[in-house]
Amino acid sequence: MRVLSITFLLVYFAILLYMGFRSKKVETSEEFFLAGRSISKWVLALGFLASWYGGSSCIVSADKAFKSGLGSFWVVSGPNALAPLLLMFFAAWIRRLGIISQIRVMDQRYDKTTGNFLSVIVIWYMTTWAASQMVAAGKFFSTYLNFSYEFAVITGVAIVFLYGLYGGYRVVTYTDIFQFWFLLVAMFITMVAGIMAVDGVGPMISALKQKSSSTGVQYFSLFENFSTNFMYVVSFGLGWVISADAWQRVSAARTPDDSKKMLLISGLLFIPLGILSLIVGLAGAVLYDVIPEGGVLANIATTQLHPVIAAIVFVGVGAALMSTMDTSINTGSMSITEDIYRKLINPEASNQQMVKVARIGTAIVAVIAALVALKLRNILWVLWMSSDIIMCGVFCPLIMGFIWRRGNSKGAMASMIGGSSFVFYNVLVDLGVQMPIFWPNWPYRLLYGLTIAVILYFSVSLLTSPEYEKADKFISRTRSEKKTIKEDPVADTVM
């Protein structure tokens, strides 16, 4: 099976490279990061599914279902479905701005200082998000192929880096579509294999009910371990509402209406995709007493499937891991290119210079994320590093900027500094730095960070001078039905 898996992976790698090199020549940063806003809502929606519900989501969901049954829905699938549905309320406003990055949003709503601060947070977020996928890829590939964890991580990163380097966002999106269907087939096959291994759905239900009497776990309750699982919904769900890669897909839509439809399609389709992973985990809870090395998903595929089918499943899940990885790397590179290089270093850069810097940014994000993945090998812990920093540091000023005209740049900066400092403090504590803490451990402590950010935003804004002219100009642009980016040549300039 190892030889087959490697062979299939090499074939798949060749296809991705072909798509990257044969894609339309990239001439501008908008083409590199938004594919010229020419992609349909269905293509964007399926790419959204592939990049957000990647291989790491499948692996984590199956393992969590092993431990807490259907209640684990809230860990990954719940936030995945909730975030795009919440983002629908802001999607048309975001798309009407016609701005490539969130940092430009902060520039126009508040000031350049808040935008500069956000650029640091976004790069942190996208880099650690990519790292979480690399951790999952390292564990999954090493289990399947008997590689070392380090070699598996480097192999996955190299594949993503090469095909994403040349095609930019267009090739990332279209490979995401291919990877989504591959993942869907792989997960369906694994689910069927798991059900067959436990002699069918009826025997699986009976076995889990019997196991509940000894473990105390209510496998068929959506509210099992809900107090903890709900914190995942808050952390991941609210964090992903303002995820830079999600906003990138909204901005890449052809029209404001398409951006909302894309999110609705994605949110609804997340649910059945998540159910496949839950059933795999439930079957694993019958087959194994403890989670096997490498996780439930990999072990069911390797022990219950024909080697050829198992190799296909391997490539399918591996493809999904790389799908999420490529999107996060591309978005992190966008922040380096647009928000640091063009904004702070070379505002007059030519299109050719911007594309060159975009490729350098891609390399920077990929390398740093790989180093994080090689050092930290806990998927959920790395996901927490990415989601909490934007939830506590960015959510309040970014979202309220579209709604509350009294909010000003001083309030936004105070909120961002307070929320992100709280998260960074806890990261240091988790890494072993001896400092006092006066709040519960994760995930409950994230509510403290969000509360700090909200209080600072409103109190500082109310205690300092309003910025009504700038706020009204920004909000009126988000509500206007008259212009889109293709009609507004100055939409991407800083006011």
C-alpha positions as CSV (number, residue, x, y, z in Angstrom):
1,M,0.0,0.0,0.0
2,R,2.9,2.4,0.7
3,V,4.2,2.0,-2.9
4,L,0.7,2.6,-4.3
5,S,0.1,5.6,-2.0
6,I,3.4,7.2,-3.1
7,T,2.7,6.5,-6.7
8,F,-0.8,8.1,-6.5
9,L,0.7,11.0,-4.6
10,L,3.3,11.6,-7.3
11,V,0.7,11.5,-10.1
12,Y,-1.5,13.9,-8.1
13,F,1.6,16.1,-7.6
14,A,2.3,16.1,-11.3
15,I,-1.3,17.2,-12.1
16,L,-1.1,20.1,-9.6
17,L,2.2,21.3,-11.1
18,Y,0.7,21.1,-14.6
19,M,-2.3,23.2,-13.5
20,G,0.1,25.7,-11.9
21,F,2.4,26.1,-14.9
22,R,-0.4,26.0,-17.4
23,S,-2.6,28.5,-15.7
24,K,-3.2,32.0,-17.1
25,K,-0.2,34.2,-16.8
26,V,-0.4,36.4,-13.8
27,E,0.3,40.0,-14.5
28,T,-1.2,42.0,-11.6
29,S,-1.5,41.5,-7.8
30,E,-5.3,41.5,-8.2
31,E,-5.0,38.6,-10.6
32,F,-2.6,36.8,-8.3
33,F,-4.8,37.2,-5.2
34,L,-8.3,37.5,-6.5
35,A,-8.1,35.9,-10.0
36,G,-9.4,39.1,-11.5
37,R,-12.7,38.7,-9.7
38,S,-13.8,36.4,-12.6
39,I,-14.7,33.2,-10.7
40,S,-18.3,32.1,-10.3
41,K,-20.1,31.7,-7.0
42,W,-20.3,27.9,-7.3
43,V,-16.5,27.6,-8.0
44,L,-15.8,29.9,-5.1
45,A,-18.2,28.0,-2.8
46,L,-16.6,24.6,-3.5
47,G,-13.2,26.1,-3.1
48,F,-14.3,27.6,0.2
49,L,-15.4,24.2,1.4
50,A,-12.2,22.5,0.3
51,S,-10.0,25.1,2.0
52,W,-11.9,25.5,5.2
53,Y,-13.1,21.9,5.8
54,G,-9.7,20.4,5.0
55,G,-8.0,17.2,5.9
56,S,-7.2,18.5,9.4
57,S,-10.9,19.1,10.0
58,C,-11.7,15.5,9.0
59,I,-8.9,14.1,11.2
60,V,-9.9,16.2,14.3
61,S,-13.6,15.6,13.8
62,A,-13.2,11.8,13.6
63,D,-11.0,11.7,16.7
64,K,-13.3,14.0,18.7
65,A,-16.3,11.9,17.7
66,F,-14.5,8.9,19.1
67,K,-14.3,10.6,22.4
68,S,-17.7,12.5,22.7
69,G,-19.9,11.2,19.8
70,L,-22.2,13.6,18.1
71,G,-21.4,16.4,20.6
72,S,-18.1,16.8,18.8
73,F,-20.1,18.4,15.9
74,W,-19.5,21.7,17.6
75,V,-15.7,21.4,17.6
76,V,-15.2,21.9,13.9
77,S,-18.3,21.4,11.8
78,G,-20.4,23.8,13.9
79,P,-18.0,26.7,13.5
80,N,-17.4,25.8,9.8
81,A,-21.2,26.1,9.1
82,L,-21.8,29.1,11.4
83,A,-19.0,31.4,10.2
84,P,-20.1,31.7,6.5
85,L,-23.7,32.1,7.5
86,L,-22.8,35.0,9.9
87,L,-20.5,36.5,7.3
88,M,-23.4,36.7,4.8
89,F,-24.7,39.7,6.7
90,F,-21.6,41.7,5.9
91,A,-20.6,40.1,2.5
92,A,-22.3,42.6,0.2
93,W,-20.8,45.5,2.2
94,I,-17.3,44.0,2.0
95,R,-17.6,43.3,-1.7
96,R,-18.9,46.8,-2.5
97,L,-15.7,48.3,-1.0
98,G,-13.7,46.6,-3.7
99,I,-10.7,46.3,-1.5
100,I,-8.1,43.5,-1.8
101,S,-7.3,43.2,1.9
102,Q,-8.7,43.7,5.4
103,I,-5.9,46.0,6.2
104,R,-7.1,48.5,3.6
105,V,-10.5,48.2,5.2
106,M,-9.0,49.4,8.6
107,D,-7.1,52.1,6.8
108,Q,-10.2,53.6,5.3
109,R,-12.5,53.1,8.3
110,Y,-10.0,54.2,11.0
111,D,-6.4,55.1,10.1
112,K,-3.1,53.7,8.7
113,T,-1.8,52.8,12.2
114,T,-4.7,50.4,12.9
115,G,-4.2,48.9,9.4
116,N,-0.5,48.4,10.1
117,F,-1.2,46.7,13.4
118,L,-3.8,44.5,11.8
119,S,-1.3,43.4,9.1
120,V,0.9,41.9,11.8
121,I,-2.1,40.0,13.3
122,V,-3.2,38.7,9.8
123,I,0.2,37.4,9.0
124,W,0.4,35.7,12.4
125,Y,-3.1,34.2,11.8
126,M,-2.5,32.9,8.3
127,T,0.9,31.5,9.1
128,T,-0.3,29.6,12.1
129,W,-3.4,28.5,10.2
130,A,-1.1,27.1,7.5
131,A,1.0,25.5,10.3
132,S,-2.0,23.6,11.7
133,Q,-2.6,22.0,8.3
134,M,1.1,21.1,8.1
135,V,0.9,19.4,11.5
136,A,-2.1,17.4,10.3
137,A,-0.3,16.6,7.1
138,G,2.8,15.5,8.9
139,K,0.9,13.1,11.2
140,F,-1.3,11.7,8.4
141,F,1.5,11.2,5.8
142,S,3.9,9.7,8.3
143,T,1.2,7.2,9.5
144,Y,0.3,6.2,5.9
145,L,3.7,6.2,4.4
146,N,5.9,5.3,7.3
147,F,7.9,8.5,6.8
148,S,9.3,10.6,9.6
149,Y,7.1,13.5,10.7
150,E,9.6,16.0,9.6
151,F,10.0,14.6,6.1
152,A,6.2,14.4,5.7
153,V,5.7,18.0,6.6
154,I,8.4,19.2,4.2
155,T,7.0,17.1,1.4
156,G,3.5,18.5,1.8
157,V,4.8,22.1,2.0
158,A,7.0,21.6,-1.1
159,I,4.1,20.4,-3.2
160,V,1.8,23.3,-2.2
161,F,4.6,25.9,-2.6
162,L,5.5,24.9,-6.1
163,Y,2.0,24.8,-7.6
164,G,0.8,27.9,-5.8
165,L,3.9,29.9,-6.6
166,Y,3.2,30.4,-10.3
167,G,-0.6,30.4,-10.6
168,G,-1.6,32.5,-7.6
169,Y,-5.2,32.5,-6.5
170,R,-6.7,31.2,-9.7
171,V,-4.8,27.9,-9.6
172,V,-5.3,27.7,-5.8
173,T,-9.1,28.0,-6.3
174,Y,-9.4,25.5,-9.2
175,T,-7.1,23.0,-7.5
176,D,-9.3,23.5,-4.4
177,I,-12.3,22.4,-6.4
178,F,-10.5,19.2,-7.6
179,Q,-9.4,18.6,-4.0
180,F,-12.9,19.1,-2.6
181,W,-14.4,16.3,-4.8
182,F,-11.5,14.1,-4.0
183,L,-12.0,14.6,-0.3
184,L,-15.7,14.0,-0.5
185,V,-15.2,10.6,-2.2
186,A,-12.4,9.7,0.2
187,M,-14.5,10.4,3.3
188,F,-17.6,8.6,1.9
189,I,-15.5,5.5,1.1
190,T,-14.0,5.6,4.6
191,M,-17.4,6.1,6.2
192,V,-18.8,3.1,4.4
193,A,-15.7,1.0,5.3
194,G,-16.2,2.0,9.0
195,I,-19.9,1.0,9.0
196,M,-19.2,-2.3,7.3
197,A,-16.4,-3.0,9.8
198,V,-18.9,-2.8,12.6
199,D,-21.5,-4.9,10.8
200,G,-23.8,-2.0,9.9
201,V,-25.5,1.0,11.4
202,G,-27.8,-0.9,13.7
203,P,-25.0,-2.9,15.4
204,M,-22.9,0.3,15.6
205,I,-25.7,2.1,17.5
206,S,-26.2,-0.9,19.8
207,A,-22.5,-1.2,20.5
208,L,-22.2,2.5,21.3
209,K,-25.2,2.4,23.7
210,Q,-23.6,-0.5,25.5
211,K,-20.2,1.4,25.6
212,S,-22.0,4.4,27.1
213,S,-22.8,2.4,30.2
214,S,-19.1,2.0,30.9
215,T,-17.6,5.2,29.6
216,G,-20.5,7.6,30.6
217,V,-20.3,9.2,27.1
218,Q,-23.6,9.9,25.5
219,Y,-22.6,9.2,21.9
220,F,-25.8,10.3,20.3
221,S,-26.4,13.5,22.2
222,L,-25.5,16.8,20.4
223,F,-25.0,18.3,23.9
224,E,-22.4,15.9,25.2
225,N,-19.5,17.9,26.7
226,F,-21.3,21.0,25.4
227,S,-19.9,23.6,27.8
228,T,-16.4,22.9,26.4
229,N,-17.4,22.3,22.8
230,F,-19.4,25.5,22.7
231,M,-16.2,27.4,23.4
232,Y,-14.9,26.0,20.1
233,V,-17.9,27.5,18.4
234,V,-17.2,30.9,19.9
235,S,-13.4,30.8,19.3
236,F,-13.4,29.2,15.8
237,G,-16.7,30.5,14.6
238,L,-16.3,34.2,15.5
239,G,-12.6,34.0,14.5
240,W,-13.4,32.5,11.1
241,V,-16.1,35.2,10.4
242,I,-13.2,37.7,10.1
243,S,-10.7,35.2,8.6
244,A,-8.6,36.9,6.0
245,D,-9.0,34.0,3.6
246,A,-12.8,34.1,3.9
247,W,-12.8,37.8,3.1
248,Q,-10.5,37.2,0.2
249,R,-13.1,34.8,-1.3
250,V,-15.9,37.4,-0.7
251,S,-13.8,40.0,-2.4
252,A,-13.1,37.7,-5.3
253,A,-16.8,37.2,-6.1
254,R,-18.1,38.8,-9.3
255,T,-20.8,40.8,-7.6
256,P,-22.0,41.6,-4.0
257,D,-24.9,39.3,-4.6
258,D,-22.6,36.4,-5.7
259,S,-20.6,36.9,-2.5
260,K,-23.7,36.2,-0.3
261,K,-24.8,33.2,-2.4
262,M,-21.3,31.7,-2.2
263,L,-21.3,31.9,1.6
264,L,-24.8,30.4,1.8
265,I,-23.9,27.5,-0.4
266,S,-20.7,26.9,1.6
267,G,-22.5,27.1,5.0
268,L,-25.1,24.6,4.0
269,L,-22.7,22.1,2.5
270,F,-20.4,22.1,5.5
271,I,-23.0,20.1,7.5
272,P,-23.2,16.9,5.4
273,L,-19.5,16.9,4.9
274,G,-19.0,17.1,8.7
275,I,-21.5,14.2,9.2
276,L,-19.2,11.9,7.2
277,S,-16.3,12.6,9.7
278,L,-18.6,12.1,12.7
279,I,-19.7,8.7,11.5
280,V,-16.1,7.6,10.9
281,G,-15.4,8.6,14.5
282,L,-18.4,6.7,15.8
283,A,-17.4,3.6,13.9
284,G,-13.9,4.0,15.4
285,A,-15.3,4.1,18.9
286,V,-16.7,0.6,18.3
287,L,-13.6,-0.8,16.7
288,Y,-11.0,0.6,19.1
289,D,-10.8,1.0,22.9
290,V,-8.4,4.0,22.6
291,I,-7.6,6.2,19.7
292,P,-4.9,4.4,17.7
293,E,-1.6,5.9,16.7
294,G,-2.2,8.2,13.7
295,G,-5.8,8.7,14.4
296,V,-9.1,7.0,13.7
297,L,-9.4,8.1,10.1
298,A,-6.0,6.8,9.0
299,N,-6.4,3.5,10.8
300,I,-9.8,2.6,9.4
301,A,-8.6,3.4,5.9
302,T,-5.4,1.3,6.2
303,T,-7.0,-1.7,8.0
304,Q,-10.4,-1.9,6.4
305,L,-9.9,-1.0,2.8
306,H,-8.2,-2.7,-0.2
307,P,-4.7,-1.2,-0.7
308,V,-5.7,0.5,-3.9
309,I,-8.8,2.1,-2.4
310,A,-6.8,3.0,0.7
311,A,-4.3,4.7,-1.5
312,I,-7.1,6.8,-3.1
313,V,-8.4,7.8,0.4
314,F,-4.8,8.8,1.3
315,V,-4.5,11.1,-1.6
316,G,-8.0,12.5,-1.1
317,V,-7.4,13.5,2.6
318,G,-3.9,14.6,1.7
319,A,-5.3,16.8,-1.1
320,A,-7.7,18.4,1.4
321,L,-4.8,19.2,3.7
322,M,-2.9,20.8,0.9
323,S,-6.0,22.7,-0.2
324,T,-6.3,24.5,3.2
325,M,-2.6,25.0,3.3
326,D,-2.4,26.7,-0.1
327,T,-5.2,29.1,0.7
328,S,-3.7,30.2,4.0
329,I,-0.2,30.6,2.4
330,N,-1.7,32.7,-0.5
331,T,-3.6,35.0,1.9
332,G,-0.6,35.5,4.2
333,S,1.4,36.4,1.2
334,M,-1.2,38.9,0.1
335,S,-0.9,40.7,3.4
336,I,2.9,40.9,3.0
337,T,2.6,42.1,-0.5
338,E,-0.3,44.5,-0.4
339,D,-0.1,45.7,3.2
340,I,3.6,45.8,3.9
341,Y,5.4,46.1,0.6
342,R,3.0,48.3,-1.4
343,K,1.7,50.3,1.5
344,L,4.9,50.9,3.5
345,I,7.8,50.2,1.3
346,N,7.1,50.9,-2.4
347,P,3.7,52.5,-3.1
348,E,4.7,53.0,-6.8
349,A,5.6,49.4,-7.4
350,S,4.9,48.1,-10.9
351,N,2.7,45.0,-11.5
352,Q,5.7,42.9,-12.3
353,Q,7.4,44.0,-9.0
354,M,4.2,43.2,-7.1
355,V,3.9,39.7,-8.5
356,K,7.6,39.0,-7.7
357,V,7.1,40.2,-4.1
358,A,3.9,38.0,-3.9
359,R,6.0,35.0,-4.8
360,I,8.6,35.9,-2.2
361,G,5.9,36.4,0.4
362,T,4.5,33.0,-0.5
363,A,8.0,31.5,0.3
364,I,8.2,33.5,3.6
365,V,4.9,32.3,4.9
366,A,5.5,28.7,3.8
367,V,8.9,28.5,5.5
368,I,7.8,30.1,8.8
369,A,4.6,28.0,9.0
370,A,6.7,24.9,8.4
371,L,9.1,25.8,11.2
372,V,6.0,26.2,13.6
373,A,4.7,22.8,12.5
374,L,8.0,21.1,13.1
375,K,8.1,22.6,16.6
376,L,4.5,22.3,17.7
377,R,2.7,19.1,16.9
378,N,-0.8,19.6,18.4
379,I,-3.4,20.4,15.7
380,L,-6.0,22.0,18.0
381,W,-3.4,24.0,19.9
382,V,-2.0,25.5,16.7
383,L,-5.5,26.2,15.5
384,W,-6.2,28.0,18.8
385,M,-3.1,30.2,18.2
386,S,-4.6,31.3,14.9
387,S,-8.2,31.8,15.8
388,D,-8.0,33.4,19.2
389,I,-5.7,36.2,18.0
390,I,-8.1,37.5,15.4
391,M,-11.2,36.9,17.6
392,C,-9.8,38.8,20.6
393,G,-7.6,41.2,18.6
394,V,-9.7,42.1,15.5
395,F,-13.3,41.0,15.7
396,C,-14.8,43.9,17.6
397,P,-13.2,46.9,15.7
398,L,-13.5,45.3,12.3
399,I,-17.1,44.3,12.5
400,M,-18.3,47.3,14.5
401,G,-16.6,49.5,11.9
402,F,-19.4,48.6,9.5
403,I,-22.1,49.3,12.0
404,W,-21.2,51.9,14.7
405,R,-20.3,55.3,13.3
406,R,-19.2,56.5,16.8
407,G,-16.3,54.0,16.9
408,N,-13.0,55.7,16.1
409,S,-9.3,54.9,15.5
410,K,-8.3,55.3,19.1
411,G,-10.9,52.9,20.3
412,A,-10.0,50.4,17.5
413,M,-6.3,50.5,18.4
414,A,-7.0,50.1,22.1
415,S,-9.2,47.1,21.4
416,M,-6.6,45.5,19.1
417,I,-3.8,46.0,21.5
418,G,-5.7,44.8,24.6
419,G,-7.2,41.7,22.9
420,S,-4.1,40.6,21.1
421,S,-1.9,41.2,24.2
422,F,-4.2,39.0,26.3
423,V,-3.8,36.2,23.7
424,F,0.0,36.6,23.4
425,Y,0.3,36.6,27.2
426,N,-1.4,33.2,27.3
427,V,0.7,31.8,24.4
428,L,3.8,32.6,26.5
429,V,2.3,30.9,29.5
430,D,1.4,27.8,27.4
431,L,5.0,27.7,26.1
432,G,6.3,27.5,29.7
433,V,7.0,31.1,30.7
434,Q,6.4,31.4,34.4
435,M,3.8,34.2,34.7
436,P,0.7,34.5,36.9
437,I,-2.8,33.9,35.4
438,F,-6.1,35.0,37.0
439,W,-8.6,33.4,34.6
440,P,-9.6,29.9,33.6
441,N,-7.6,27.8,31.1
442,W,-8.5,27.6,27.4
443,P,-11.1,27.5,26.0
444,Y,-12.9,29.4,28.7
445,R,-10.4,32.2,28.9
446,L,-11.1,33.4,25.4
447,L,-14.3,35.1,26.7
448,Y,-12.1,37.2,28.9
449,G,-10.0,38.3,26.0
450,L,-13.1,39.2,23.9
451,T,-14.6,41.1,26.8
452,I,-11.4,43.1,27.2
453,A,-11.4,44.0,23.5
454,V,-15.1,45.0,23.5
455,I,-14.8,47.2,26.7
456,L,-11.8,49.0,25.3
457,Y,-13.3,49.6,21.9
458,F,-16.5,51.2,23.2
459,S,-15.1,53.0,26.2
460,V,-12.1,54.6,24.5
461,S,-14.2,55.5,21.4
462,L,-16.8,57.3,23.7
463,L,-14.1,59.1,25.7
464,T,-12.3,60.5,22.7
465,S,-13.3,62.6,19.8
466,P,-15.6,61.1,17.1
467,E,-14.5,60.7,13.5
468,Y,-17.9,61.1,11.9
469,E,-16.7,62.3,8.5
470,K,-14.5,59.3,7.8
471,A,-17.0,56.9,9.3
472,D,-19.9,58.2,7.3
473,K,-17.9,58.1,4.1
474,F,-16.9,54.5,4.7
475,I,-20.3,53.2,5.7
476,S,-22.0,55.0,2.8
477,R,-19.7,53.2,0.4
478,T,-20.6,49.8,1.9
479,R,-24.4,50.5,1.4
480,S,-24.1,51.9,-2.1
481,E,-25.6,49.8,-4.9
482,K,-24.2,51.8,-7.7
483,K,-20.5,50.7,-8.0
484,T,-18.5,47.6,-8.0
485,I,-14.7,47.3,-8.2
486,K,-14.7,47.0,-12.0
487,E,-16.5,50.4,-12.2
488,D,-14.5,52.2,-9.6
489,P,-10.8,52.6,-10.4
490,V,-10.0,54.2,-7.1
491,A,-11.7,51.6,-4.9
492,D,-8.4,50.2,-3.8
493,T,-6.8,53.4,-2.8
494,V,-6.4,54.6,0.7
495,M,-8.6,57.5,1.7
